[in-house]
Amino acid sequence: MDVAHRKLLAAGAALDLLAVLACLVLPLYSSDGTDGTGSATLLAVNGAGALVPLGLFLGVGLLAWAMPWRVARLVAVLLHGALTVLALLSIGLLFVPAALALAVGGFRELTAPAAPPVPAPV
């Protein structure tokens, strides 16, 4: 595999990690109640169950980068894109840069010529 593909897939995985950290640290919820305004993180509102979709995003992004098989990497890129679209109304917007980097890396890998076969020793 070409180095440019690997760099784009690694950038996508790194952006996934950044988005997960942003979801854990940044206040994604705000309220304007009778006792004043406030904000809360994803974990504070949803509890430990919020780690499941974050782990899915991170795991699929890492698989898209680390899998040794071309088809498996492309399936992981497609799955990451589908997860991003499904989560667009909540946390998916934070994962769009990672999905784009993975998609470009997957597309470049898909359009690149396959490595020539190694001839058997005679």
C-alpha positions as CSV (number, residue, x, y, z in Angstrom):
1,M,0.0,0.0,0.0
2,D,1.2,3.5,-0.8
3,V,2.3,5.7,2.1
4,A,-0.2,8.4,1.2
5,H,-3.1,6.1,1.8
6,R,-1.7,5.0,5.1
7,K,-1.1,8.6,6.2
8,L,-4.7,9.6,5.4
9,L,-6.1,6.6,7.2
10,A,-3.9,7.3,10.2
11,A,-5.1,11.0,10.1
12,G,-8.7,9.7,10.1
13,A,-8.0,7.5,13.2
14,A,-6.2,10.4,14.9
15,L,-9.2,12.7,14.2
16,D,-11.5,10.0,15.6
17,L,-9.5,10.1,18.8
18,L,-9.7,13.9,18.9
19,A,-13.5,13.8,18.4
20,V,-13.9,11.2,21.2
21,L,-11.9,13.3,23.6
22,A,-13.9,16.4,22.6
23,C,-17.1,14.4,23.3
24,L,-15.8,13.5,26.7
25,V,-14.5,16.9,27.7
26,L,-16.5,19.6,25.9
27,P,-19.9,20.7,27.3
28,L,-22.3,19.4,24.6
29,Y,-25.5,20.1,26.5
30,S,-26.8,23.3,27.8
31,S,-29.8,24.3,29.8
32,D,-31.7,27.5,30.5
33,G,-33.8,26.5,33.5
34,T,-35.3,28.4,36.5
35,D,-32.1,28.1,38.5
36,G,-29.9,29.6,35.8
37,T,-28.0,28.5,32.8
38,G,-25.7,25.5,32.8
39,S,-23.9,23.0,30.7
40,A,-22.9,19.4,30.9
41,T,-20.7,16.9,29.1
42,L,-21.9,13.8,27.3
43,L,-20.9,11.5,30.1
44,A,-22.6,13.7,32.8
45,V,-25.9,13.6,30.9
46,N,-25.9,10.0,29.4
47,G,-23.7,8.2,31.9
48,A,-21.3,5.3,31.0
49,G,-23.6,4.2,28.2
50,A,-22.3,7.1,26.1
51,L,-19.0,5.3,25.9
52,V,-20.5,2.6,23.6
53,P,-21.0,4.8,20.5
54,L,-17.7,6.6,21.1
55,G,-15.9,3.3,21.3
56,L,-17.6,2.2,18.1
57,F,-16.4,5.3,16.3
58,L,-12.8,4.9,17.6
59,G,-12.7,1.2,17.0
60,V,-13.9,1.4,13.4
61,G,-11.5,4.2,12.7
62,L,-8.6,2.3,14.1
63,L,-9.6,-0.8,12.1
64,A,-9.7,1.2,8.9
65,W,-6.2,2.2,9.6
66,A,-4.7,-1.0,11.0
67,M,-6.3,-3.8,9.1
68,P,-3.9,-5.6,6.8
69,W,-6.5,-6.5,4.2
70,R,-7.6,-3.9,1.6
71,V,-11.2,-5.0,1.5
72,A,-11.5,-5.0,5.3
73,R,-10.1,-1.5,5.4
74,L,-12.7,-0.3,2.8
75,V,-15.5,-2.0,4.7
76,A,-14.4,-0.2,7.9
77,V,-14.3,3.1,6.0
78,L,-17.9,2.6,4.8
79,L,-19.1,1.5,8.2
80,H,-17.5,4.6,9.8
81,G,-19.3,6.8,7.2
82,A,-22.6,5.1,8.0
83,L,-22.1,5.6,11.7
84,T,-21.3,9.3,11.1
85,V,-24.5,9.8,9.1
86,L,-26.6,8.0,11.7
87,A,-25.1,10.2,14.5
88,L,-25.2,13.5,12.6
89,L,-28.0,14.9,14.8
90,S,-26.0,14.4,18.0
91,I,-22.3,13.8,18.1
92,G,-21.8,12.9,14.4
93,L,-20.8,16.4,13.4
94,L,-17.6,16.0,15.5
95,F,-16.7,12.9,13.5
96,V,-17.2,14.4,10.0
97,P,-13.5,15.4,9.6
98,A,-12.4,11.9,10.5
99,A,-15.0,10.4,8.1
100,L,-13.8,12.6,5.3
101,A,-10.1,11.7,5.9
102,L,-11.0,8.0,6.0
103,A,-13.1,8.3,2.9
104,V,-10.4,10.1,0.9
105,G,-7.8,7.6,2.1
106,G,-10.1,4.7,1.2
107,F,-10.9,6.2,-2.2
108,R,-7.3,6.8,-3.0
109,E,-6.5,3.2,-2.0
110,L,-9.4,1.9,-4.1
111,T,-8.2,3.8,-7.2
112,A,-4.6,2.9,-6.8
113,P,-3.2,0.1,-8.8
114,A,-2.6,-3.2,-7.0
115,A,0.9,-4.2,-6.2
116,P,2.4,-6.5,-8.8
117,P,2.6,-10.1,-7.8
118,V,6.0,-11.3,-6.5
119,P,7.4,-14.0,-8.8
120,A,8.1,-17.3,-7.3
121,P,11.8,-18.3,-7.1
122,V,12.9,-20.7,-9.7
